[in-house]
């Protein structure tokens, strides 16, 4: 009987690992944004997850659609309960759309460039907020948060090596894509704003995913966020994340630090070790939501 109770109480782990080496030109005005290592990143993250006892779903390039990603997120949210673990990774281009639901008229929302359309940060935050109280969520985003790049000025000084390609969708492509699908993206944002109770109580997901700035708004987000989330992005919001031949720069460094599970430390030291080995042009960032004090002290990827 005791064994059965212990088995029933054992935490479950699910993983969703997304990697796009290109996007569909039909949605992006003919731009396909070829990259080299994003599928490798997703496969490696999926293998890591499986090795840690999680059930992994890996979506590569043409399978990395809005419908499949949202379906997987929602299925995980319905399945996992307090104490369970959800591991979400994305490797691909980061984009931007004008914010039509926030307080600043010239604000830009960050996006993940999925195969047939962008996933807006507003949507991602809303989906993560649907997970049950006490679920542990780890998000690793090896992409650019290019909306904030535009607001903050030019990227940091530094010339990447020739084999590294920026994961920022060109601003001209971003604006053409938005103008071609304006009604679609505007409705997505307004639907999220409505679901969250209007602009005054609206989450600021791009800040959640890409900055450590402490503000009253972020404090409100953290207080009402039911699960416990650790989010690590591949770069600061005035930088770019870079692709490589075999892994993205961020993912490659992460795997080196992880050292096939031989890393001895917690999430805080894990982030610090990753950050310390990155070039000045790309500095991984960290943000947390919810009561994560205990979560941060755990060994990375522990179900």
C-alpha positions as CSV (number, residue, x, y, z in Angstrom):
1,X,0.0,0.0,0.0
2,X,2.8,2.4,0.9
3,X,4.5,1.7,-2.4
4,X,1.3,2.5,-4.3
5,X,0.8,5.8,-2.4
6,X,4.5,6.8,-3.1
7,X,4.0,6.0,-6.8
8,X,0.9,8.0,-7.0
9,X,2.6,11.0,-5.4
10,X,5.7,10.9,-7.6
11,X,6.1,14.1,-9.6
12,X,5.6,13.9,-13.3
13,X,7.7,15.8,-15.9
14,X,6.7,16.9,-19.4
15,X,8.9,18.7,-21.9
16,X,8.1,20.7,-25.0
17,X,11.1,21.4,-27.2
18,X,10.8,23.6,-30.2
19,X,13.4,24.2,-32.9
20,X,13.0,26.0,-36.2
21,X,15.7,26.1,-38.8
22,X,13.4,28.1,-41.0
23,X,9.9,29.6,-41.1
24,X,7.2,29.4,-43.8
25,X,7.6,32.1,-46.4
26,X,3.9,32.2,-47.0
27,X,3.3,34.0,-43.7
28,X,6.5,36.1,-43.6
29,X,6.3,37.7,-47.0
30,X,8.7,35.3,-48.7
31,X,11.3,35.5,-45.9
32,X,12.3,32.0,-44.5
33,X,15.0,33.0,-42.1
34,X,17.4,30.0,-42.6
35,X,19.3,29.0,-39.5
36,X,21.5,25.9,-38.9
37,X,21.4,24.6,-35.3
38,X,17.9,25.2,-34.0
39,X,16.7,21.7,-34.7
40,X,19.9,20.3,-33.0
41,X,19.0,22.5,-30.0
42,X,15.5,21.1,-29.7
43,X,16.7,17.5,-30.2
44,X,19.4,18.0,-27.5
45,X,16.9,19.5,-25.1
46,X,14.5,16.7,-25.7
47,X,17.2,14.1,-25.1
48,X,18.2,15.9,-21.9
49,X,14.6,15.9,-20.8
50,X,14.1,12.2,-21.5
51,X,17.3,11.4,-19.7
52,X,15.9,13.2,-16.6
53,X,12.7,11.1,-16.7
54,X,10.4,13.5,-18.6
55,X,8.1,12.7,-21.5
56,X,9.4,14.9,-24.3
57,X,7.6,16.4,-27.3
58,X,9.9,17.7,-29.9
59,X,8.6,20.0,-32.7
60,X,11.0,20.7,-35.5
61,X,10.6,23.4,-38.2
62,X,7.5,22.6,-40.2
63,X,5.9,21.0,-37.1
64,X,6.6,24.1,-35.1
65,X,3.2,25.7,-35.9
66,X,1.1,27.9,-33.7
67,X,-1.6,25.2,-33.5
68,X,0.8,22.5,-32.4
69,X,2.7,24.6,-29.9
70,X,-0.5,26.0,-28.3
71,X,-2.1,22.5,-28.3
72,X,1.0,21.1,-26.5
73,X,1.1,23.9,-24.0
74,X,-2.6,23.5,-23.2
75,X,-2.4,19.7,-22.9
76,X,0.5,20.1,-20.4
77,X,-1.4,22.7,-18.4
78,X,-4.4,20.3,-18.1
79,X,-2.2,17.3,-17.2
80,X,0.2,18.6,-14.6
81,X,-0.6,19.3,-10.9
82,X,1.2,20.7,-7.9
83,X,4.8,19.5,-7.7
84,X,5.0,18.4,-11.3
85,X,7.6,19.8,-13.7
86,X,7.2,21.4,-17.2
87,X,10.2,22.1,-19.3
88,X,9.7,24.4,-22.3
89,X,12.5,25.4,-24.8
90,X,12.5,27.4,-28.0
91,X,15.3,27.9,-30.5
92,X,14.6,30.0,-33.5
93,X,14.1,33.6,-34.6
94,X,12.7,36.2,-32.3
95,X,10.4,38.9,-33.8
96,X,8.2,41.8,-32.9
97,X,4.7,43.2,-33.5
98,X,3.4,46.6,-32.5
99,X,1.6,46.5,-29.1
100,X,-2.0,47.6,-29.6
101,X,-3.2,46.7,-26.1
102,X,-0.7,48.3,-23.7
103,X,-0.2,51.7,-22.3
104,X,2.5,52.9,-24.6
105,X,1.4,53.7,-28.1
106,X,4.9,53.0,-29.6
107,X,5.6,49.8,-27.6
108,X,6.5,46.6,-29.4
109,X,5.7,43.1,-28.2
110,X,8.3,40.3,-28.6
111,X,7.5,37.1,-30.4
112,X,8.7,33.6,-31.1
113,X,8.7,33.1,-34.9
114,X,6.8,29.8,-35.4
115,X,6.5,28.2,-38.8
116,X,3.2,29.6,-39.8
117,X,2.9,32.7,-37.6
118,X,4.4,34.4,-34.5
119,X,3.5,33.5,-30.9
120,X,3.2,36.8,-29.1
121,X,4.8,37.1,-25.6
122,X,1.3,38.1,-24.3
123,X,0.0,34.7,-25.4
124,X,2.9,32.8,-23.9
125,X,2.4,34.4,-20.5
126,X,-1.3,33.7,-20.7
127,X,-0.7,30.0,-21.5
128,X,1.9,29.6,-18.7
129,X,-0.5,31.3,-16.3
130,X,-3.0,28.4,-16.9
131,X,-0.8,25.9,-15.2
132,X,-1.9,24.7,-11.7
133,X,-0.7,26.2,-8.5
134,X,2.7,24.7,-7.5
135,X,3.7,23.4,-11.0
136,X,7.4,24.1,-11.6
137,X,8.1,25.6,-15.0
138,X,11.5,26.1,-16.6
139,X,11.6,28.1,-19.9
140,X,14.8,28.4,-22.0
141,X,14.5,30.7,-24.9
142,X,17.4,30.7,-27.3
143,X,16.1,33.6,-29.4
144,X,16.2,37.4,-29.7
145,X,13.8,39.7,-27.9
146,X,14.1,42.2,-30.7
147,X,11.2,44.5,-29.7
148,X,13.1,45.8,-26.8
149,X,16.3,46.1,-29.0
150,X,14.5,48.7,-31.1
151,X,13.4,50.7,-28.0
152,X,16.8,50.5,-26.3
153,X,19.0,51.4,-29.3
154,X,21.5,49.4,-31.4
155,X,22.8,46.1,-30.2
156,X,25.9,46.0,-28.0
157,X,29.2,46.5,-29.7
158,X,31.0,43.3,-30.8
159,X,31.4,41.4,-34.0
160,X,30.3,37.7,-34.0
161,X,32.4,35.1,-35.7
162,X,31.3,34.3,-39.3
163,X,29.6,31.1,-38.4
164,X,27.3,32.8,-36.0
165,X,24.0,34.1,-37.4
166,X,21.7,36.5,-35.5
167,X,18.3,35.0,-34.5
168,X,16.6,38.4,-34.8
169,X,14.0,38.6,-37.5
170,X,15.0,41.7,-39.6
171,X,12.9,44.7,-38.5
172,X,11.8,45.3,-42.1
173,X,10.5,41.7,-42.3
174,X,8.8,42.1,-38.9
175,X,6.9,45.1,-40.0
176,X,5.9,43.7,-43.4
177,X,4.7,40.6,-41.7
178,X,2.7,42.6,-39.2
179,X,1.1,44.8,-41.9
180,X,0.1,41.8,-44.0
181,X,-1.6,40.2,-41.0
182,X,-2.5,43.2,-38.9
183,X,-6.0,42.2,-38.0
184,X,-4.8,38.7,-36.9
185,X,-2.1,40.0,-34.5
186,X,-4.2,42.9,-33.2
187,X,-7.0,40.5,-32.3
188,X,-4.6,38.1,-30.6
189,X,-3.4,40.9,-28.3
190,X,-6.8,42.3,-27.6
191,X,-8.1,38.8,-26.7
192,X,-5.3,38.3,-24.3
193,X,-5.9,41.8,-22.7
194,X,-9.6,40.9,-22.3
195,X,-8.7,37.6,-20.7
196,X,-6.4,39.3,-18.3
197,X,-8.9,41.9,-17.2
198,X,-7.9,44.9,-19.3
199,X,-4.7,47.1,-19.6
200,X,-4.6,48.2,-15.9
201,X,-4.2,44.6,-14.7
202,X,-2.4,43.4,-17.8
203,X,0.8,41.3,-17.6
204,X,4.0,42.6,-19.2
205,X,5.2,39.3,-20.6
206,X,8.2,40.7,-22.6
207,X,9.5,42.2,-19.4
208,X,8.8,38.9,-17.6
209,X,10.8,37.0,-20.2
210,X,13.6,39.4,-20.9
211,X,14.5,41.6,-18.0
212,X,15.3,41.7,-14.3
213,X,13.9,45.2,-13.7
214,X,11.8,45.3,-10.5
215,X,8.6,47.3,-10.8
216,X,5.2,47.5,-9.2
217,X,3.7,45.9,-12.3
218,X,6.1,42.9,-12.2
219,X,5.4,42.5,-8.5
220,X,1.7,42.2,-9.3
221,X,2.4,39.6,-12.0
222,X,4.5,37.5,-9.7
223,X,2.0,37.7,-6.9
224,X,-0.9,36.4,-9.0
225,X,1.1,33.8,-11.0
226,X,-0.1,30.4,-9.9
227,X,2.8,28.1,-11.0
228,X,6.5,28.6,-10.1
229,X,8.5,29.7,-13.1
230,X,12.2,30.1,-13.9
231,X,12.8,31.8,-17.3
232,X,16.2,32.1,-18.9
233,X,16.6,33.9,-22.2
234,X,19.6,33.6,-24.4
235,X,20.5,37.3,-24.3
236,X,19.8,40.7,-22.7
237,X,17.2,42.8,-24.4
238,X,19.7,45.1,-26.1
239,X,21.6,42.1,-27.6
240,X,21.0,39.3,-30.1
241,X,21.2,35.5,-29.6
242,X,23.3,33.7,-32.2
243,X,23.0,30.5,-34.1
244,X,26.0,28.2,-34.6
245,X,27.0,25.1,-36.6
246,X,25.9,22.5,-34.1
247,X,24.1,24.4,-31.3
248,X,23.1,28.0,-30.7
249,X,25.6,29.9,-28.7
250,X,23.4,29.9,-25.6
251,X,22.3,26.2,-25.9
252,X,25.8,25.1,-26.6
253,X,27.2,26.8,-23.5
254,X,24.3,25.4,-21.4
255,X,25.1,21.9,-22.5
256,X,28.8,22.4,-21.7
257,X,27.9,23.6,-18.2
258,X,25.4,20.8,-17.7
259,X,28.1,18.3,-18.6
260,X,25.8,15.4,-19.2
261,X,24.3,15.8,-15.7
262,X,27.6,16.2,-13.8
263,X,26.9,19.8,-13.0
264,X,26.8,20.2,-9.2
265,X,24.7,23.2,-8.3
266,X,21.3,24.8,-8.4
267,X,19.4,27.0,-10.9
268,X,21.0,30.2,-9.7
269,X,24.6,28.9,-10.0
270,X,23.7,27.1,-13.3
271,X,22.7,30.5,-14.8
272,X,25.8,32.1,-13.4
273,X,28.1,29.5,-14.9
274,X,26.4,29.8,-18.3
275,X,26.6,33.6,-18.2
276,X,30.3,33.6,-17.2
277,X,31.3,31.6,-20.3
278,X,29.4,33.6,-22.9
279,X,31.0,36.4,-25.1
280,X,30.2,40.0,-24.3
281,X,27.9,40.3,-27.2
282,X,25.4,37.8,-25.7
283,X,24.6,37.7,-21.9
284,X,21.9,35.2,-20.8
285,X,19.2,36.7,-18.6
286,X,17.1,35.3,-15.8
287,X,13.7,36.0,-14.4
288,X,11.4,34.2,-11.9
289,X,7.7,34.3,-11.2
290,X,5.8,32.9,-8.3
291,X,7.2,31.5,-5.0
292,X,10.4,30.1,-6.4
293,X,12.8,30.1,-3.4
294,X,12.8,26.4,-3.1
295,X,12.7,25.8,-6.8
296,X,15.8,27.9,-7.4
297,X,17.7,25.7,-4.9
298,X,17.0,22.5,-6.8
299,X,19.4,20.9,-9.3
300,X,18.4,21.9,-12.8
301,X,16.0,19.6,-14.6
302,X,15.1,17.7,-11.5
303,X,11.6,16.3,-11.8
